[in-house]
Amino acid sequence: MYERTWNPCFVGRERTSFIEFMSNLNLPKPQKMMEALPANERYGSVDVIL
């Protein structure tokens, strides 16, 4: 929720607009995705209290 509220990449964008925006950045694919994904699935659900 925090990310969607404060990150300028998200603010005011619909899903399709966000996907198009991110696609146009031409960022390289993450190099360690296969290592990070299992860790995020196990430990990625963290509640943040503001």
Residue frames relative to the residue before (quaternion, step in Angstrom):
aa qw qx qy qz dx dy dz
M 1.0000 0.0000 0.0000 0.0000 0.00 0.00 0.00
Y 0.6235 0.5486 -0.3377 0.4430 3.58 0.96 -0.85
E 0.6527 0.5336 -0.3088 0.4404 3.56 0.90 -0.97
R 0.6892 0.4856 -0.2784 0.4601 3.58 0.89 -0.93
T 0.6702 0.5104 -0.2955 0.4506 3.57 1.12 -0.62
W 0.8334 0.2798 -0.0968 0.4666 3.58 0.82 -0.97
N 0.6131 0.5554 -0.3671 0.4254 3.63 1.11 -0.44
P 0.4373 -0.7313 0.4560 0.2570 3.61 -0.61 1.10
C 0.5618 0.5854 -0.3982 0.4279 3.61 1.17 -0.32
F 0.7323 0.4225 -0.2231 0.4852 3.60 1.11 -0.68
V 0.6245 0.6097 -0.3515 0.3387 3.58 0.88 -1.00
G 0.8573 0.1255 -0.1191 0.4848 3.54 -0.83 1.05
R 0.6214 0.5410 -0.3489 0.4465 3.61 1.20 0.20
E 0.3835 -0.6538 0.6026 0.2496 3.49 -1.20 0.69
R 0.7132 -0.4619 0.3098 0.4267 3.58 -1.25 0.33
T 0.6912 0.4771 -0.2958 0.4550 3.61 0.79 -0.96
S 0.6361 0.5220 -0.3246 0.4665 3.58 1.03 -0.75
F 0.6425 0.5212 -0.3150 0.4651 3.59 1.01 -0.83
I 0.6523 0.5131 -0.3141 0.4611 3.59 0.91 -0.90
E 0.6568 0.4993 -0.3082 0.4736 3.58 0.93 -0.86
F 0.6394 0.5374 -0.3161 0.4500 3.59 0.95 -0.92
M 0.7029 0.4631 -0.2698 0.4676 3.58 0.81 -1.02
S 0.6279 0.5393 -0.3351 0.4501 3.61 1.03 -0.72
N 0.6874 0.4951 -0.2757 0.4543 3.57 1.04 -0.79
L 0.5463 0.6157 -0.4034 0.3996 3.62 1.22 -0.14
N 0.2459 -0.8108 0.4954 0.1915 3.59 1.26 -0.40
L 0.2097 0.7894 -0.5410 0.2006 3.57 0.92 0.93
P 0.5117 -0.6235 0.4752 0.3516 3.60 -1.08 0.58
K 0.5578 -0.5836 0.4631 0.3659 3.55 -1.19 0.51
P 0.5716 -0.5991 0.4242 0.3666 3.61 -1.03 0.71
Q 0.4423 -0.7279 0.4665 0.2385 3.57 -0.89 0.95
K 0.7925 0.2775 -0.1381 0.5253 3.61 1.03 -0.67
M 0.1426 0.8367 -0.5151 0.1196 3.58 1.06 0.74
M 0.6813 0.5014 -0.3035 0.4385 3.59 0.88 -0.89
E 0.6508 0.4779 -0.3167 0.4977 3.61 1.16 -0.49
A 0.7037 0.4913 -0.2673 0.4383 3.59 0.94 -0.89
L 0.6263 0.5929 -0.3446 0.3707 3.58 0.94 -0.84
P 0.6807 0.4631 -0.3221 0.4673 3.66 0.75 -0.84
A 0.6419 0.5188 -0.3304 0.4578 3.61 1.00 -0.76
N 0.6569 0.5019 -0.3078 0.4710 3.59 0.97 -0.81
E 0.6419 0.5175 -0.3307 0.4592 3.58 1.01 -0.71
R 0.6879 0.4716 -0.2797 0.4756 3.58 1.04 -0.75
Y 0.8432 0.1981 -0.0455 0.4977 3.56 0.75 -1.06
G 0.4856 0.7311 -0.3944 0.2722 3.61 1.24 -0.07
S 0.6335 0.5277 -0.3529 0.4423 3.61 1.13 -0.32
V 0.1588 0.7844 -0.5712 0.1824 3.54 0.03 1.35
D 0.2941 -0.7471 0.5710 0.1712 3.56 -0.82 1.00
V 0.1849 -0.7753 0.5988 0.0784 3.53 -0.90 1.02
I 0.1881 -0.7678 0.6044 0.0988 3.54 -0.87 0.98
L 0.1496 -0.7990 0.5792 0.0612 3.56 -0.70 1.11
